[in-house]
Structures are given as C-alpha cells and as structure tokens.
Amino acid sequence: MPSGIEVTKAALDDFAKVQRRMLLAKEENAVKTYADLKDEYCTLKALLNVAGVNLTDLDKIKE
C-alpha cells in the first residue's frame, strides 16, 4: 500500500502532466480535449488541496 507522500507525488506528477496537455489543447483550440482534461484537472486539484498541497505557484491554469 502506497504511503501518503507517494500518493501525493503521483497526484502532483499527474497534475503537472494534465496542465501541460491543457495548455497545448488551448493553444490548438481543441475545445473538447480541453474540457475533458479540465475534469481531470479539477479532480486532481481537489485531491491535492485535501492533501494540504499549496498549489499557488504550481497551478499554471488558474481556473
């Protein structure tokens, strides 16, 4: 069973990956892709907030 820090690191890695893809989707005007990624982004953001991670400097999307 993974520890809390391992779960948080995995979520942070996923959060960074989703943000990169969201920025690319926005640049390419891929509206449906962006909306799909935004769902995952919101879920990860909520999880990280519950874990006590300060996303102020990490959140590039700011939505």
C-alpha positions as CSV (number, residue, x, y, z in Angstrom):
1,M,0.0,0.0,0.0
2,P,1.5,3.4,-1.0
3,S,2.2,6.0,1.6
4,G,0.6,9.4,1.7
5,I,3.7,11.0,0.3
6,E,3.8,8.5,-2.6
7,V,0.1,9.2,-3.4
8,T,0.7,13.0,-3.2
9,K,3.8,12.8,-5.5
10,A,1.8,10.7,-8.1
11,A,-1.0,13.3,-7.9
12,L,1.4,16.2,-8.4
13,D,3.0,14.4,-11.4
14,D,-0.4,13.8,-12.9
15,F,-1.4,17.4,-12.2
16,A,1.6,18.8,-14.0
17,K,1.0,16.4,-16.9
18,V,-2.7,17.4,-17.2
19,Q,-1.7,21.1,-17.1
20,R,0.8,20.7,-19.9
21,R,-1.8,19.0,-22.0
22,M,-4.5,21.6,-21.2
23,L,-2.2,24.4,-22.3
24,L,-1.4,22.5,-25.6
25,A,-5.1,21.8,-26.1
26,K,-6.0,25.5,-25.6
27,E,-3.2,26.6,-28.0
28,E,-4.5,24.2,-30.6
29,N,-8.1,25.3,-29.9
30,A,-9.1,21.7,-29.1
31,V,-12.2,22.6,-27.1
32,K,-13.4,19.0,-26.4
33,T,-10.0,17.8,-25.4
34,Y,-9.5,20.8,-23.1
35,A,-12.9,20.2,-21.4
36,D,-12.1,16.6,-20.9
37,L,-8.7,17.4,-19.3
38,K,-10.3,20.1,-17.2
39,D,-12.4,17.4,-15.5
40,E,-9.3,15.6,-14.5
41,Y,-7.5,18.8,-13.6
42,C,-10.4,19.7,-11.1
43,T,-10.3,16.3,-9.6
44,L,-6.5,16.4,-9.1
45,K,-6.7,19.9,-7.7
46,A,-9.3,18.9,-5.2
47,L,-7.3,15.9,-4.1
48,L,-4.1,18.0,-3.7
49,N,-5.9,20.6,-1.7
50,V,-7.3,18.0,0.7
51,A,-3.7,16.7,1.0
52,G,-2.6,20.2,2.0
53,V,-0.6,21.0,-1.0
54,N,-0.3,24.7,-1.8
55,L,-0.9,25.0,-5.5
56,T,-0.4,28.8,-5.7
57,D,2.9,28.5,-7.6
58,L,2.2,25.2,-9.3
59,D,-1.1,26.0,-10.9
60,K,-0.5,27.4,-14.3
61,I,-4.1,27.2,-15.4
62,K,-5.6,29.3,-12.6
63,E,-9.2,28.2,-13.2
